[in-house]
Amino acid sequence: MTIKTKSTKENIKEAATKLFAKKGYSGMTLREIANEVGIKAPSVYAFFEGKDDIFLAVYKETLDGHLSIVESHFKSNQSTKVQLYSILKSAIDFQYQEELKAKILVRLMTSPPEFIKEDIMKRFGSMELDEYKILFEIFRQGIEKGEIKDSDCHALALSFQCIMDGLFWQMHRHSEEEIYTRLGITFNQFWNGISQ
């Protein structure tokens, strides 16, 4: 059995993720990334054009990871309740498992680097729209299957996104145990309000 080691490019992204999460974009240098990986700073240019390019790769990967959670739980063979709960729980699980990426998301939302601020806002908007479309379809199918009261799918999808955002921000103020308790309470209240 062969053990696959990470490529230098992956190691650079991992080191940058750690440093971005800890220090922010302007607080870290290319030299620090290289030192973290154990290579000389000029060697980074064999894989990336510079710090901006590394940052782009890290933040795109972070956003893609978040959206893939929603996509992976869009399974019409499961009940609407299971799909929706799985999306919320998996999003929280992901944030705890990928703590550095969660910190980067917070930094991106609260203080994006100026050189890429507009692009970040566009990407967040695009990610939210893709997420919204999946949620809209889950609610539409739930109504069609008779699991949800006849409702406005647009309003349901937006409300669910607000719950997701709310839980995400609460994660930065409460213990892990408390967050999962709040997840259960919040989801049950929401589901009881919309289910048949």
Contact map, one row per residue, 1 for C-alpha under 8 A:
1110000000000000000000000000000000000000000000000000000000000000000000000000000000000000000000000000000000000000000000000000000000000000000000000000000000000000000000000000000000000000000000000000
1111000000000000000000000000000000000000000000000000000000000000000000000000000000000000000000000000000000000000000000000000000000000000000000000000000000000000000000000000000000000000000000000000
1111100000000000000000000000000000000000000000000000000000000000000000000000000000000000000000000000000000000000000000000000000000000000000000000000000000000000000000000000000000000000000000000000
0111110000000000000000000000000000000000000000000000000000000000000000000000000000000000000000000000000000000000000000000000000000000000000000000000000000000000000000000000000000000000000000000000
0011111000000000000000000000000000000000000000000000000000000000000000000000000000000000000000000000000000000000000000000000000000000000000000000000000000000000000000000000000000000000000000000000
0001111101100000000000000000000000000000000000000000000000000000000000000000000000000000000000000000000000000000000000000000000000000000000000000000000000000000000000000000000000000000000000000000
0000111111100000000000000000000000000000000000000000000000000000000000000000000000000000000000000000000000000000000000000000000000000000000000000000000000000000000000000000000000000000000000000000
0000011111110000000000000000000000001000000000000000000000000000000000000000000000000000000000000000000000000000000000000000000000000000000000000000000000000000000000000000000000000000000000000000
0000001111111000000000000000000000000000000000100000000000000000000000000000000000000000000000000000000000000000000000000000000000000000000000000000000000000000000000000000000000000000000000000000
0000011111111100000000000000000000000000000000000000000000000000000000000000000000000000000000000000000000000000000000000000000000000000000000000000000000000000000000000000000000000000000000000000
0000011111111110000000000000000000001000000000000000000000000000000000000000000000000000000000000000000000000000000000000000000000000000000000000000000000000000000000000000000000000000000000000000
0000000111111111000000000000000011001000000100000000010000000000000000000000000000000000000000000000000000000000000000000000000000000000000000000000000000000000000000000000000000000000000000000000
0000000011111111100000000000000000000000000000000000010011000000000000000000000000000000000000000000000000000000000000000000000000000000000000000000000000000000000000000000000000000000000000000000
0000000001111111110000000000000000000000000000000000000000000000000000000000000000000000000000000000000000000000000000000000000000000000000000000000000000000000000000000000000000000000000000000000
0000000000111111111000000000000010011000000000000000000000000000000000000000000000000000000000000000000000000000000000000000000000000000000000000000000000000000000000000000000000000000000000000000
0000000000011111111100000000000010000000000000000000011001000000000000000000000000000000000000000000000000000000000000000000000000000000000000000000000000000000000000000000000000000000000000000000
0000000000001111111110000000000000000000000000000000000001000000000000000000000000000000000000000001100100000000000000000000000000000000000000000000000000000000000000000000000000000000000000000000
0000000000000111111111000000000000000000000000000000000000000000000000000000000000000000000000000001000000000000000000000000000000000000000000000000000000000000000000000000000000000000000000000000
0000000000000011111111110001000010000000000000000000000000000000000000000000000000000000000000000000000000000000000000000000000000000000000000000000000000000000000000000000000000000000000000000000
0000000000000001111111111011000000000000000000000000000000000000000000000000000000000000000000000000000100000000000000000000000000000000000000000000000000000000000000000000000000000000000000000000
0000000000000000111111110000000000000000000000000000000000000000000000000000000000000000000000000001101100100000000000000000000000000000000000000000000000000000000000000000000000000000000000000000
0000000000000000011111110000000000000000000000000000000000000000000000000000000000000000000000000000000000000000000000000000000000000000000000000000000000000000000000000000000000000000000000000000
0000000000000000001111111111000000000000000000000000000000000000000000000000000000000000000000000000000000000000000000000000000000000000000000000000000000000000000000000000000000000000000000000000
0000000000000000001111111111000000000000000000000000000000000000000000000000000000000000000000000000000100100000000000000000000000000000000000000000000000000000000000000000000000000000000000000000
0000000000000000000100111111000000000000000000000000001000000000000000000000000000000000000000000000000000000000100000000000000000000000000000000000000000000000000000000000000000000000000000000000
0000000000000000000000111111100000000000000000000000000000000000000000000000000000000000000000000000000000000000100000000000000000000000000000000000000000000000000000000000000000000000000000000000
0000000000000000000100111111100000000000000000000000000000000000000000000000000000000000000000000000000000000000000000000000000000000000000000000000000000000000000000000000000000000000000000000000
0000000000000000001100111111110110000000000000000000000000000000000000000000000000000000000000000000000000000000000000000000000000000000000000000000000000000000000000000000000000000000000000000000
0000000000000000000000000111111110000000000000000010000000000000000000000000000000000000000000000000000000000000000000000000000000000000000000000000000000000000000000000000000000000000000000000000
0000000000000000000000000001111111000000100100000110000000000000000000000000000000000000000000000000000000000000000000000000000000000000000000000000000000000000000000000000000000000000000000000000
0000000000000000000000000000111111100001100000000000000000000000000000000000000000000000000000000000000000000000000000000000000000000000000000000000000000000000000000000000000000000000000000000000
0000000000000000000000000001111111110000000000000000000000000000000000000000000000000000000000000000000000000000000000000000000000000000000000000000000000000000000000000000000000000000000000000000
0000000000010011001000000001111111111000100000000000000000000000000000000000000000000000000000000000000000000000000000000000000000000000000000000000000000000000000000000000000000000000000000000000
0000000000010000000000000000011111111111101100000000000000000000000000000000000000000000000000000000000000000000000000000000000000000000000000000000000000000000000000000000000000000000000000000000
0000000000000000000000000000001111111111100000000000000000000000000000000000000000000000000000000000000000000000000000000000000000000000000000000000000000000000000000000000000000000000000000000000
0000000000000010000000000000000111111110000000000000000000000000000000000000000000000000000000000000000000000000000000000000000000000000000000000000000000000000000000000000000000000000000000000000
0000000100110010000000000000000011111110000000000000000000000000000000000000000000000000000000000000000000000000000000000000000000000000000000000000000000000000000000000000000000000000000000000000
0000000000000000000000000000000001111111000000000000000000000000000000000000000000000000000000000000000000000000000000000000000000000000000000000000000000000000000000000000000000000000000000000000
0000000000000000000000000000000001111111101100000000000000000000000000000000000000000000000000000000000000000000000000000000000000000000000000000000000000000000000000000000000000000000000000000000
0000000000000000000000000000001001100111111100000000000000000000000000000000000000000000000000000000000000000000000000000000000000000000000000000000000000000000000000000000000000000000000000000000
0000000000000000000000000000011011100011111110000000000000000000000000000000000000000000000000000000000000000000000000000000000000000000000000000000000000000000000000000000000000000000000000000000
0000000000000000000000000000000000000001111111000000000000000000000000000000000000000000000000000000000000000000000000000000000000000000000000000000000000000000000000000000000000000000000000000000
0000000000000000000000000000000001000011111111100000000000000000000000000000000000000000000000000000000000000000000000000000000000000000000000000000000000000000000000000000000000000000000000000000
0000000000010000000000000000010001000011111111110100000000000000000000000000000000000000000000000000000000000000000000000000000000000000000000000000000000000000000000000000000000000000000000000000
0000000000000000000000000000000000000000111111111100000000000000000000000000000000000000000000000000000000000000000000000000000000000000000000000000000000000000000000000000000000000000000000000000
0000000000000000000000000000000000000000011111111000000000000000000000000000000000000000000000000000000000000000000000000000000000000000000000000000000000000000000000000000000000000000000000000000
0000000010000000000000000000000000000000001111111000000000000000000000000000000000000000000000000000000000000000000000000000000000000000000000000000000000000000000000000000000000000000000000000000
0000000000000000000000000000000000000000000111111110110000000000000000000000000000000000000000000000000000000000000000000000000000000000000000000000000000000000000000000000000000000000000000000000
0000000000000000000000000000000000000000000011111111110000000000000000000000000000000000000000000000000000000000000000000000000000000000000000000000000000000000000000000000000000000000000000000000
0000000000000000000000000000010000000000000110011111110000000000000000000000000000000000000000000000000000000000000000000000000000000000000000000000000000000000000000000000000000000000000000000000
0000000000000000000000000000110000000000000000011111111000000000000000000000000000000000000000000000000000000000000000000000000000000000000000000000000000000000000000000000000000000000000000000000
0000000000000000000000000000000000000000000000001111111100000000000000000000000000000000000000000000000000000000000000000000000000000000000000000000000000000000000000000000000000000000000000000000
0000000000000000000000000000000000000000000000011111111110000000000000000000000000000000000000000000000000000000000000000000000000000000000000000000000000000000000000000000000000000000000000000000
0000000000011001000000000000000000000000000000011111111111000000000000000000000000000000000000000000000000000000000000000000000000000000000000000000000000000000000000000000000000000000000000000000
0000000000000001000000001000000000000000000000000011111111100000000000000000000000000000000000000000000000000000000000000000000000000000000000000000000000000000000000000000000000000000000000000000
0000000000000000000000000000000000000000000000000001111111110000000000000000000000000000000000000000000000000000000000000000000000000000000000000000000000000000000000000000000000000000000000000000
0000000000001000000000000000000000000000000000000000111111111000000000000000000000000000000000000000000000000000000000000000000000000000000000000000000000000000000000000000000000000000000000000000
0000000000001001100000000000000000000000000000000000011111111100000000000000000000000000000000000000000000000000000000000000000000000000000000000000000000000000000000000000000000000000000000000000
0000000000000000000000000000000000000000000000000000001111111110000000000000000000000000000000000000000110000000000000000000000000000000000000000000000000000000000000000000000000000000000000000000
0000000000000000000000000000000000000000000000000000000111111111000000000000000000000000000000000000000000000000000000000000000000000000000000000000000000000000000000000000000000000000000000000000
0000000000000000000000000000000000000000000000000000000011111111100000000000000000000000000000000000000000000000000000000000000000000000000000000000000000000000000000000000000000000000000000000000
0000000000000000000000000000000000000000000000000000000001111111110000000000000000000000000000000000100110000000000000000000000000000000000000000000000000000000000000000000000000000000000000000000
0000000000000000000000000000000000000000000000000000000000111111111000000000000000000000000000000000000010000000000000000001001000000000000000000000000000000000000000000000000000000000000000000000
0000000000000000000000000000000000000000000000000000000000011111111100000000000000000000000000000000000000000000000000000000000000000000000000000000000000000000000000000000000000000000000000000000
0000000000000000000000000000000000000000000000000000000000001111111110000000000000000000000000000000000000000000000000000000000000000000000000000000000000000000000000000000000000000000000000000000
0000000000000000000000000000000000000000000000000000000000000111111111000000000000000000001001000000000000000000000000000000000000000000000000000000000000000000000000000000000000000000000000000000
0000000000000000000000000000000000000000000000000000000000000011111111100000000000000000000000000000000000000000000000000000001001100000000000000000000000000000000000000000000000000000000000000000
0000000000000000000000000000000000000000000000000000000000000001111111110000000000000000000000000000000000000000000000000000000000000000000000000000000000000000000000000000000000000000000000000000
0000000000000000000000000000000000000000000000000000000000000000111111111000000000000010011000000000000000000000000000000000000000000000000000000000000000000000000000000000000000000000000000000000
0000000000000000000000000000000000000000000000000000000000000000011111111100000000000010001000000000000000000000000000000000000000100100000000000000000000000000000000000000000000000000000000000000
0000000000000000000000000000000000000000000000000000000000000000001111111100000000000000000000000000000000000000000000000000000000100100000000000000000000000000000000000000000000000000000000000000
0000000000000000000000000000000000000000000000000000000000000000000111111110000000000000000000000000000000000000000000000000000000000000000000000000000000000000000000000000000000000000000000000000
0000000000000000000000000000000000000000000000000000000000000000000011111110000000110110000000000000000000000000000000000000000000000000000000000000000000000000000000000000000000000000000000000000
0000000000000000000000000000000000000000000000000000000000000000000001111111000000100000000000000000000000000000000000000000000000000100010000000000000000000000000000000000000000000000000000000000
0000000000000000000000000000000000000000000000000000000000000000000000011111110000100000000000000000000000000000000000000000000000000000000000000000000000000000000000000000000000000000000000000000
0000000000000000000000000000000000000000000000000000000000000000000000000111111100000000000000000000000000000000000000000000000000000000010010000000000000000000000000000000000000000000000000000000
0000000000000000000000000000000000000000000000000000000000000000000000000011111000000000000000000000000000000000000000000000000000000000000000000000000000000000000000000000000000000000000000000000
0000000000000000000000000000000000000000000000000000000000000000000000000011111101100000000000000000000000000000000000000000000000000000000000000000000000000000000000000000000000000000000000000000
0000000000000000000000000000000000000000000000000000000000000000000000000001111111100000000000000000000000000000000000000000000000000000000001000010000000000000000000000000000000000000000000000000
0000000000000000000000000000000000000000000000000000000000000000000000000001011111110000000000000000000000000000000000000000000000000000011011000010000000000000000000000000000000000000000000000000
0000000000000000000000000000000000000000000000000000000000000000000000000000001111111000000000000000000000000000000000000000000000000000000000000000000000000000000000000000000000000000000000100000
0000000000000000000000000000000000000000000000000000000000000000000000000000011111111100000000000000000000000000000000000000000000000000000000000000000000000000000000000000000000000000000000000000
0000000000000000000000000000000000000000000000000000000000000000000000001110011111111110000000000000000000000000000000000000000000000000010000000000000000000000000000000000000000000000000000000000
0000000000000000000000000000000000000000000000000000000000000000000000001000000111111111000000000000000000000000000000000000000000000000000000000000000000000000000000000000000000000000000000000000
0000000000000000000000000000000000000000000000000000000000000000000000000000000011111111100000000000000000000000000000000000000000000000000000000000000000000000000000000000000000000000001000000000
0000000000000000000000000000000000000000000000000000000000000000000000001000000001111111110000000000000000000000000000000000000000000000000000000000000000000000000000000000000000000000000000000000
0000000000000000000000000000000000000000000000000000000000000000000011001000000000111111111000000000000000000000000000000000000000000000000000000000000000000000000000000000000000000000000000000000
0000000000000000000000000000000000000000000000000000000000000000000000000000000000011111111100000000000000000000000000000000000000000000000000000000000000000000000100000000000000000010000000000000
0000000000000000000000000000000000000000000000000000000000000000000000000000000000001111111110000000000000000000000000000000000000000000000000000000000000000000000000000000000000000010000000000000
0000000000000000000000000000000000000000000000000000000000000000000010000000000000000111111111000000000000000000000000000000000000000000000000000000000000000000000000000000000000000000000000000000
0000000000000000000000000000000000000000000000000000000000000000010011000000000000000011111111100000000000000000000000000000000000000000000000000000000000000000000000000000000000000000000000000000
0000000000000000000000000000000000000000000000000000000000000000000000000000000000000001111111110000000000000000000000000000000000000000000000000000000000000000000000110000000000000000000000000000
0000000000000000000000000000000000000000000000000000000000000000000000000000000000000000111111111000000000000000000000000000000000000000000000000000000000000000000000000000000000000000000000000000
0000000000000000000000000000000000000000000000000000000000000000010000000000000000000000011111111110000000000000000000000000000000000000000000000000000000000000000000000000000000000000000000000000
0000000000000000000000000000000000000000000000000000000000000000000000000000000000000000001111111110110000000000000000000000000000000000000000000000000000000000000000000000000000000000000000000000
0000000000000000000000000000000000000000000000000000000000000000000000000000000000000000000111111110010000000000000000000000000000000000000000000000000000000000000000000000000000000000000000000000
0000000000000000000000000000000000000000000000000000000000000000000000000000000000000000000011111110000000000000000000000000000000000000000000000000000000000000000000000000000000000000000000000000
0000000000000000000000000000000000000000000000000000000000000000000000000000000000000000000001111111110000000000000000000000000000000000000000000000000000000000000000000000000000000000000000000000
0000000000000000000000000000000000000000000000000000000000000000000000000000000000000000000001111111111000000000000000000000000000000000000000000000000000000000000000000000000000000000000000000000
0000000000000000110010000000000000000000000000000000000000000000000000000000000000000000000000000111111100000000000000000000000000000000000000000000000000000000000000000000000000000000000000000000
0000000000000000100010000000000000000000000000000000000000000100000000000000000000000000000000100111111110000000000000000000000000000000000000000000000000000000000000000000000000000000000000000000
0000000000000000000000000000000000000000000000000000000000000000000000000000000000000000000000110111111111000000000000000000000000000000000000000000000000000000000000000000000000000000000000000000
0000000000000000000010000000000000000000000000000000000000000000000000000000000000000000000000000011111111100000000000000000000000000000000000000000000000000000000000000000000000000000000000000000
0000000000000000100110010000000000000000000000000000000000100100000000000000000000000000000000000001111111110000000000000000000000000000000000000000000000000000000000000000000000000000000000000000
0000000000000000000000000000000000000000000000000000000000100110000000000000000000000000000000000000111111111000000000000000000000000000000000000000000000000000000000000000000000000000000000000000
0000000000000000000000000000000000000000000000000000000000000000000000000000000000000000000000000000011111111100000000000000000000000000000000000000000000000000000000000000000000000000000000000000
0000000000000000000010010000000000000000000000000000000000000000000000000000000000000000000000000000001111111111000000000000000000000000000000000000000000000000000000000000000000000000000000000000
0000000000000000000000000000000000000000000000000000000000000000000000000000000000000000000000000000000111111111100000010000000000000000000000000000000000000000000000000000000000000000000000000000
0000000000000000000000000000000000000000000000000000000000000000000000000000000000000000000000000000000011111111000000000000000000000000000000000000000000000000000000000000000000000000000000000000
0000000000000000000000000000000000000000000000000000000000000000000000000000000000000000000000000000000001111111000000000000000000000000000000000000000000000000000000000000000000000000000000000000
0000000000000000000000000000000000000000000000000000000000000000000000000000000000000000000000000000000000111111100000000000000000000000000000000000000000000000000000000000000000000000000000000000
0000000000000000000000000000000000000000000000000000000000000000000000000000000000000000000000000000000000111111110110010000000000000000000000000000000000000000000000000000000000000000000000000000
0000000000000000000000001100000000000000000000000000000000000000000000000000000000000000000000000000000000010011111110000000000000000000000000000000000000000000000000000000000000000000000000000000
0000000000000000000000000000000000000000000000000000000000000000000000000000000000000000000000000000000000000001111110000000000000000000000000000000000000000000000000000000000000000000000000000000
0000000000000000000000000000000000000000000000000000000000000000000000000000000000000000000000000000000000000000111110000000000000000000000000000000000000000000000000000000000000000000000000000000
0000000000000000000000000000000000000000000000000000000000000000000000000000000000000000000000000000000000000001111111110000000000000000000000000000000000000000000000000000000000000000000000000000
0000000000000000000000000000000000000000000000000000000000000000000000000000000000000000000000000000000000000001111111111000000000000000000000000000000000000000000000000000000000000000000000000000
0000000000000000000000000000000000000000000000000000000000000000000000000000000000000000000000000000000000000000000111111100000000000000000000000000000000000000000000000000000000000000000000000000
0000000000000000000000000000000000000000000000000000000000000000000000000000000000000000000000000000000000000000000111111110000000000000000000000000000000000000000000000000000000000000000000000000
0000000000000000000000000000000000000000000000000000000000000000000000000000000000000000000000000000000000010001000111111111000000000000000000000000000000000000000000000000000000000000000000000000
0000000000000000000000000000000000000000000000000000000000000000000000000000000000000000000000000000000000000000000011111111100000000000000000000000000000000000000000000000000000000000000000000000
0000000000000000000000000000000000000000000000000000000000000000000000000000000000000000000000000000000000000000000001111111110000000000000000000000000000000000000000000000000000000000000000000000
0000000000000000000000000000000000000000000000000000000000000000000000000000000000000000000000000000000000000000000000111111111000000000000000000000000000000000000000000000000000000000000000000000
0000000000000000000000000000000000000000000000000000000000000010000000000000000000000000000000000000000000000000000000011111111100000000000000000000000000000000000000000000000000000000000000000000
0000000000000000000000000000000000000000000000000000000000000000000000000000000000000000000000000000000000000000000000001111111110000000000000000000000000000000000000000000000000000000000000000000
0000000000000000000000000000000000000000000000000000000000000000000000000000000000000000000000000000000000000000000000000111111111000000000000000000000000000000000000000000000000000000000000000000
0000000000000000000000000000000000000000000000000000000000000010001000000000000000000000000000000000000000000000000000000011111111100000000000000000000000000000000000000000000000000000000000000000
0000000000000000000000000000000000000000000000000000000000000000000000000000000000000000000000000000000000000000000000000001111111110000000000000000000000000000000000000000000000000000000000000000
0000000000000000000000000000000000000000000000000000000000000000000000000000000000000000000000000000000000000000000000000000111111111000000000000000000000000000000000000000000000000000000000000000
0000000000000000000000000000000000000000000000000000000000000000001000000000000000000000000000000000000000000000000000000000011111111100000000000000000000000000000000000000000000000000000000000000
0000000000000000000000000000000000000000000000000000000000000000001001100000000000000000000000000000000000000000000000000000001111111110000000000000000000000000000000000000000000000000000000000000
0000000000000000000000000000000000000000000000000000000000000000000000000000000000000000000000000000000000000000000000000000000111111111000000000000000000001100100000000000000000000000000000000000
0000000000000000000000000000000000000000000000000000000000000000000000000000000000000000000000000000000000000000000000000000000011111111100000000000000000000000000000000000000000000000000000000000
0000000000000000000000000000000000000000000000000000000000000000000001100100000000000000000000000000000000000000000000000000000001111111110000000000000000000000000000000000000000000000000000000000
0000000000000000000000000000000000000000000000000000000000000000000000000000000000000000000000000000000000000000000000000000000000111111111000000000000000001001000000000000000000000000000000000000
0000000000000000000000000000000000000000000000000000000000000000000000000000000000000000000000000000000000000000000000000000000000011111111100000000000011011000000000000000000000000000000000000000
0000000000000000000000000000000000000000000000000000000000000000000000000000000000000000000000000000000000000000000000000000000000001111111110000000000010000000000000000000000000000000000000000000
0000000000000000000000000000000000000000000000000000000000000000000000000101000100100000000000000000000000000000000000000000000000000111111111000000000000000000000000000000000000000000000000000000
0000000000000000000000000000000000000000000000000000000000000000000000000000000100000000000000000000000000000000000000000000000000000011111111100001000010011000000000000000000000000000000000000000
0000000000000000000000000000000000000000000000000000000000000000000000000000000000000000000000000000000000000000000000000000000000000001111111110000000010000000000000000000000000000000000000000000
0000000000000000000000000000000000000000000000000000000000000000000000000001000100000000000000000000000000000000000000000000000000000000111111111000000000000000000000000000000000000000000000000000
0000000000000000000000000000000000000000000000000000000000000000000000000000001100000000000000000000000000000000000000000000000000000000011111111111000000000000000000000000000000000000000000000000
0000000000000000000000000000000000000000000000000000000000000000000000000000000000000000000000000000000000000000000000000000000000000000001111111111111000000000000000000000000000000000000000000000
0000000000000000000000000000000000000000000000000000000000000000000000000000000000000000000000000000000000000000000000000000000000000000000111111110000000000000000000000000000000000000000000000000
0000000000000000000000000000000000000000000000000000000000000000000000000000000000000000000000000000000000000000000000000000000000000000000011111111000000000000000000000000000000000000000000000000
0000000000000000000000000000000000000000000000000000000000000000000000000000000000000000000000000000000000000000000000000000000000000000000001111111100000000000000000000000000000000000000000000001
0000000000000000000000000000000000000000000000000000000000000000000000000000001100000000000000000000000000000000000000000000000000000000000001111111100000000000000000000000000000000000000000000011
0000000000000000000000000000000000000000000000000000000000000000000000000000000000000000000000000000000000000000000000000000000000000000001001101111111000000000000000000000000000000000000000000111
0000000000000000000000000000000000000000000000000000000000000000000000000000000000000000000000000000000000000000000000000000000000000000000000100111111000000000000000000000000000000000000000000111
0000000000000000000000000000000000000000000000000000000000000000000000000000000000000000000000000000000000000000000000000000000000000000000000100001111100000000000000000000000000000000000000000000
0000000000000000000000000000000000000000000000000000000000000000000000000000000000000000000000000000000000000000000000000000000000000000000000100001111110010000000000000000000000000000000000000100
0000000000000000000000000000000000000000000000000000000000000000000000000000000000000000000000000000000000000000000000000000000000000000000000000000011111110000000000000000000000000000000000000000
0000000000000000000000000000000000000000000000000000000000000000000000000000000000000000000000000000000000000000000000000000000000000001101100000000001111111000000000000000000000000000000000000000
0000000000000000000000000000000000000000000000000000000000000000000000000000000000000000000000000000000000000000000000000000000000000001000000000000000111111100000000000000000000000000000000000000
0000000000000000000000000000000000000000000000000000000000000000000000000000000000000000000000000000000000000000000000000000000000000000000000000000000111111110000000000000000000000000000000000000
0000000000000000000000000000000000000000000000000000000000000000000000000000000000000000000000000000000000000000000000000000000000000001001000000000001111111111000000000000000000000000000000000000
0000000000000000000000000000000000000000000000000000000000000000000000000000000000000000000000000000000000000000000000000000000000010011001000000000000011111111100000000000000000000000000000000000
0000000000000000000000000000000000000000000000000000000000000000000000000000000000000000000000000000000000000000000000000000000000010000000000000000000001111111110000000000000000000000000000000000
0000000000000000000000000000000000000000000000000000000000000000000000000000000000000000000000000000000000000000000000000000000000000000000000000000000000111111111000000000000000000000000000000000
0000000000000000000000000000000000000000000000000000000000000000000000000000000000000000000000000000000000000000000000000000000000000010000000000000000000011111111100000000000000000000000000000000
0000000000000000000000000000000000000000000000000000000000000000000000000000000000000000000000000000000000000000000000000000000000010000000000000000000000001111111110000000000000000000000000000000
0000000000000000000000000000000000000000000000000000000000000000000000000000000000000000000000000000000000000000000000000000000000000000000000000000000000000111111111000000000000000000000000000000
0000000000000000000000000000000000000000000000000000000000000000000000000000000000000000000000000000000000000000000000000000000000000000000000000000000000000011111111100000000000000000010000000000
0000000000000000000000000000000000000000000000000000000000000000000000000000000000000001000000000000000000000000000000000000000000000000000000000000000000000001111111110000000000000000000000000000
0000000000000000000000000000000000000000000000000000000000000000000000000000000000000000000000000000000000000000000000000000000000000000000000000000000000000000111111111000000000000000000000000000
0000000000000000000000000000000000000000000000000000000000000000000000000000000000000000000000000000000000000000000000000000000000000000000000000000000000000000011111111100000000000000000000000000
0000000000000000000000000000000000000000000000000000000000000000000000000000000000000000000100000000000000000000000000000000000000000000000000000000000000000000001111111110000000100010000000000000
0000000000000000000000000000000000000000000000000000000000000000000000000000000000000000000100000000000000000000000000000000000000000000000000000000000000000000000111111111000000000000000000000000
0000000000000000000000000000000000000000000000000000000000000000000000000000000000000000000000000000000000000000000000000000000000000000000000000000000000000000000011111111100000000000000000000000
0000000000000000000000000000000000000000000000000000000000000000000000000000000000000000000000000000000000000000000000000000000000000000000000000000000000000000000001111111110000100000000000000000
0000000000000000000000000000000000000000000000000000000000000000000000000000000000000000000000000000000000000000000000000000000000000000000000000000000000000000000000111111111100100000000000000000
0000000000000000000000000000000000000000000000000000000000000000000000000000000000000000000000000000000000000000000000000000000000000000000000000000000000000000000000011111110000000000000000000000
0000000000000000000000000000000000000000000000000000000000000000000000000000000000000000000000000000000000000000000000000000000000000000000000000000000000000000000000001111111000000000000000000000
0000000000000000000000000000000000000000000000000000000000000000000000000000000000000000000000000000000000000000000000000000000000000000000000000000000000000000000000000111111101100000000000000000
0000000000000000000000000000000000000000000000000000000000000000000000000000000000000000000000000000000000000000000000000000000000000000000000000000000000000000000000000010111111100000000000000000
0000000000000000000000000000000000000000000000000000000000000000000000000000000000000000000000000000000000000000000000000000000000000000000000000000000000000000000000000010011111110000000000000000
0000000000000000000000000000000000000000000000000000000000000000000000000000000000000000000000000000000000000000000000000000000000000000000000000000000000000000000000000000001111111000000000000000
0000000000000000000000000000000000000000000000000000000000000000000000000000000000000000000000000000000000000000000000000000000000000000000000000000000000000000000000000000011111111100000000000000
0000000000000000000000000000000000000000000000000000000000000000000000000000000000000000000000000000000000000000000000000000000000000000000000000000000000000000000000100110011111111110000000000000
0000000000000000000000000000000000000000000000000000000000000000000000000000000000000000000000000000000000000000000000000000000000000000000000000000000000000000000000000000000111111111000000000000
0000000000000000000000000000000000000000000000000000000000000000000000000000000000000000000000000000000000000000000000000000000000000000000000000000000000000000000000000000000011111111100000000000
0000000000000000000000000000000000000000000000000000000000000000000000000000000000000000000000000000000000000000000000000000000000000000000000000000000000000000000000000000000001111111110000000000
0000000000000000000000000000000000000000000000000000000000000000000000000000000000000001100000000000000000000000000000000000000000000000000000000000000000000000000000100000000000111111111000000000
0000000000000000000000000000000000000000000000000000000000000000000000000000000000000000000000000000000000000000000000000000000000000000000000000000000000000000000000000000000000011111111100000000
0000000000000000000000000000000000000000000000000000000000000000000000000000000000000000000000000000000000000000000000000000000000000000000000000000000000000000000000000000000000001111111110000000
0000000000000000000000000000000000000000000000000000000000000000000000000000000000000000000000000000000000000000000000000000000000000000000000000000000000000000001000000000000000000111111111000000
0000000000000000000000000000000000000000000000000000000000000000000000000000000000001000000000000000000000000000000000000000000000000000000000000000000000000000000000000000000000000011111111100000
0000000000000000000000000000000000000000000000000000000000000000000000000000000000000000000000000000000000000000000000000000000000000000000000000000000000000000000000000000000000000001111111110000
0000000000000000000000000000000000000000000000000000000000000000000000000000000000000000000000000000000000000000000000000000000000000000000000000000000000000000000000000000000000000000111111111000
0000000000000000000000000000000000000000000000000000000000000000000000000000000000000000000000000000000000000000000000000000000000000000000000000000000000000000000000000000000000000000011111111100
0000000000000000000000000000000000000000000000000000000000000000000000000000000010000000000000000000000000000000000000000000000000000000000000000000000000000000000000000000000000000000001111111110
0000000000000000000000000000000000000000000000000000000000000000000000000000000000000000000000000000000000000000000000000000000000000000000000000000000000000000000000000000000000000000000111111110
0000000000000000000000000000000000000000000000000000000000000000000000000000000000000000000000000000000000000000000000000000000000000000000000000000000000000000000000000000000000000000000011111110
0000000000000000000000000000000000000000000000000000000000000000000000000000000000000000000000000000000000000000000000000000000000000000000000000001101000000000000000000000000000000000000001111111
0000000000000000000000000000000000000000000000000000000000000000000000000000000000000000000000000000000000000000000000000000000000000000000000000011100000000000000000000000000000000000000000111111
0000000000000000000000000000000000000000000000000000000000000000000000000000000000000000000000000000000000000000000000000000000000000000000000000111100000000000000000000000000000000000000000000111
